[in-house]
Amino acid sequence: MAFGTPCVSTDVTGIPELVRDGETGLIVPQHDAEQLANALGQFLTNSALRVKLSTQARQLIESEFDIAIRFLLLTIESI
């Protein structure tokens, strides 16, 4: 996601915190090969969707998971 790569994943454990279905990637049920193939097919055939979701994913990573910003916030909070 930080590289702007479109992501397809399952809704297992903490993954949906980052991969938000239809917003920053596509979520499919685990153990469902057909849904996985469909999601990958969407990215292969729909460049607008691919660009939109990967751009939004990159923005999410930059805004909520930037190590420098996190360090700065922790430093300020400890004062």
Backbone bond lengths (Angstrom), bond angles and torsions (degrees), N, CA, C in turn:
res aa  C-N    CA-C-N  psi(-1)  N-CA   C-N-CA  omega(-1)  CA-C   N-CA-C  phi
1 M - - - 1.440 - - 1.532 110.57 -
2 A 1.315 116.88 -39.52 1.459 120.21 179.63 1.527 111.45 -64.64
3 F 1.320 116.75 -24.68 1.469 121.20 177.85 1.520 112.35 -89.85
4 G 1.325 117.35 -0.05 1.455 120.60 -179.08 1.515 113.05 79.67
5 T 1.321 115.77 26.83 1.460 121.23 179.05 1.525 109.64 -91.21
6 P 1.326 118.28 129.57 1.463 119.49 177.67 1.530 110.50 -65.23
7 C 1.335 116.14 139.29 1.466 120.62 -174.10 1.522 112.66 -119.43
8 V 1.322 114.41 140.13 1.455 122.96 170.67 1.518 105.87 -123.15
9 S 1.334 116.69 131.92 1.456 119.60 -178.65 1.519 109.95 -150.45
10 T 1.334 114.61 -179.24 1.464 121.00 175.08 1.527 108.58 -102.84
11 D 1.318 116.56 172.25 1.460 120.94 -178.06 1.528 111.93 -93.49
12 V 1.323 116.60 35.07 1.461 122.33 -177.44 1.528 109.82 -84.70
13 T 1.305 115.68 139.82 1.473 126.52 177.54 1.525 112.57 45.00
14 G 1.334 118.25 -123.76 1.458 121.52 -172.98 1.512 115.22 -91.15
15 I 1.303 117.69 3.75 1.466 120.87 -176.09 1.530 112.71 -57.29
16 P 1.340 120.10 -43.84 1.464 119.13 -179.45 1.534 114.51 -62.30
17 E 1.315 117.45 -13.11 1.465 119.91 174.37 1.530 109.88 -63.52
18 L 1.323 116.06 -33.21 1.461 121.37 -180.00 1.517 112.78 -103.18
19 V 1.321 116.22 -50.73 1.465 120.54 -178.70 1.525 107.38 -90.00
20 R 1.308 115.27 100.18 1.463 122.04 -178.07 1.531 107.55 -101.24
21 D 1.313 115.07 118.49 1.468 121.41 -171.86 1.522 111.72 -54.34
22 G 1.325 114.92 122.70 1.453 121.65 177.50 1.515 113.98 77.66
23 E 1.322 117.04 -0.38 1.470 121.10 -179.45 1.528 111.14 -117.11
24 T 1.342 116.70 -52.88 1.469 120.65 179.59 1.526 111.97 -122.05
25 G 1.299 116.79 5.60 1.456 122.19 -179.53 1.513 109.93 168.63
26 L 1.306 116.04 -167.23 1.458 120.89 178.95 1.522 108.84 -122.85
27 I 1.324 116.03 135.43 1.461 122.75 178.72 1.521 108.67 -108.67
28 V 1.314 115.85 134.04 1.466 121.46 176.10 1.525 108.17 -125.42
29 P 1.328 117.23 155.42 1.472 119.37 176.64 1.529 110.30 -64.91
30 Q 1.327 115.73 143.92 1.462 117.66 178.76 1.532 110.05 -67.65
31 H 1.294 116.06 149.67 1.469 124.53 179.58 1.529 112.62 67.61
32 D 1.337 117.96 21.41 1.467 120.92 -179.74 1.528 109.05 -117.71
33 A 1.317 115.12 87.43 1.463 121.18 -176.02 1.523 112.32 -62.16
34 E 1.321 117.24 -35.21 1.465 120.29 -179.65 1.529 111.18 -65.37
35 Q 1.317 117.22 -44.24 1.468 120.80 178.01 1.529 110.79 -64.99
36 L 1.325 116.41 -38.08 1.459 120.45 177.41 1.526 110.51 -62.55
37 A 1.305 116.41 -45.52 1.467 120.87 178.42 1.526 110.84 -62.11
38 N 1.324 116.77 -40.69 1.467 120.27 178.31 1.530 111.51 -63.07
39 A 1.325 116.56 -43.63 1.465 120.68 -179.99 1.533 110.66 -64.06
40 L 1.320 117.07 -44.40 1.464 120.24 177.67 1.526 110.48 -63.08
41 G 1.326 115.96 -38.92 1.463 120.61 176.92 1.521 112.34 -61.79
42 Q 1.330 116.84 -37.02 1.464 120.03 177.33 1.526 110.64 -60.69
43 F 1.323 116.51 -43.81 1.463 119.69 178.97 1.526 111.92 -67.61
44 L 1.317 116.54 -35.25 1.467 119.66 -179.39 1.520 112.47 -70.52
45 T 1.314 116.77 -32.36 1.468 119.81 -173.93 1.526 114.26 -103.63
46 N 1.322 118.07 -11.90 1.460 120.53 -175.91 1.530 109.45 -124.11
47 S 1.326 115.81 90.25 1.466 119.68 -176.36 1.524 111.82 -66.04
48 A 1.326 118.11 -33.01 1.469 120.54 178.99 1.528 110.37 -63.21
49 L 1.325 117.62 -42.61 1.461 122.02 177.98 1.523 110.03 -64.41
50 R 1.317 115.80 -44.08 1.466 121.65 179.79 1.531 110.90 -57.84
51 V 1.322 116.47 -47.57 1.464 121.49 -178.95 1.522 110.73 -68.08
52 K 1.325 117.07 -44.66 1.463 121.37 -178.13 1.529 111.43 -59.68
53 L 1.333 117.16 -51.42 1.455 120.60 -176.09 1.531 111.88 -69.68
54 S 1.316 117.72 -38.90 1.464 119.04 179.84 1.526 110.97 -69.65
55 T 1.321 117.99 -34.52 1.467 121.31 176.27 1.523 110.75 -66.41
56 Q 1.323 116.33 -45.00 1.461 120.22 178.88 1.524 111.34 -65.55
57 A 1.330 116.95 -35.53 1.462 121.12 177.54 1.525 110.41 -64.68
58 R 1.309 116.25 -44.71 1.471 121.12 178.53 1.528 110.05 -60.32
59 Q 1.325 117.12 -43.23 1.466 121.13 179.15 1.528 111.00 -62.84
60 L 1.330 117.45 -39.73 1.457 121.38 178.12 1.530 110.38 -61.87
61 I 1.320 117.13 -46.67 1.457 121.47 -179.83 1.524 110.54 -61.41
62 E 1.329 116.36 -44.72 1.465 120.18 -178.98 1.525 111.72 -65.12
63 S 1.322 117.44 -38.39 1.464 119.71 -174.83 1.524 113.83 -83.97
64 E 1.334 118.22 -32.36 1.460 119.77 -173.28 1.525 114.93 -112.98
65 F 1.313 117.72 -13.04 1.458 119.63 -174.64 1.524 113.15 -131.75
66 D 1.317 117.23 25.48 1.461 121.81 178.59 1.527 109.12 -78.99
67 I 1.316 117.71 121.50 1.464 122.28 -174.85 1.518 111.67 -63.51
68 A 1.317 118.49 -38.53 1.465 120.82 -179.41 1.527 110.76 -66.01
69 I 1.320 116.75 -42.43 1.460 120.48 178.50 1.522 110.29 -66.17
70 R 1.316 117.76 -42.84 1.467 121.48 178.43 1.530 110.64 -60.35
71 F 1.324 116.79 -43.04 1.457 120.56 179.27 1.522 110.66 -62.97
72 L 1.318 116.51 -44.14 1.461 121.47 179.02 1.525 111.03 -61.47
73 L 1.333 117.31 -44.97 1.467 120.83 179.25 1.513 111.50 -63.65
74 L 1.305 117.92 -41.93 1.466 121.31 177.85 1.530 111.14 -64.13
75 T 1.308 116.40 -39.15 1.459 120.65 178.55 1.531 110.31 -64.21
76 I 1.307 116.65 -46.25 1.470 121.45 -179.76 1.535 109.88 -63.75
77 E 1.302 117.62 -42.48 1.471 121.41 -179.60 1.522 112.48 -64.13
78 S 1.323 117.26 -29.67 1.450 120.44 -177.41 1.537 112.79 -81.00
79 I 1.296 117.29 -9.28 1.484 121.26 -179.16 1.515 110.35 -80.07
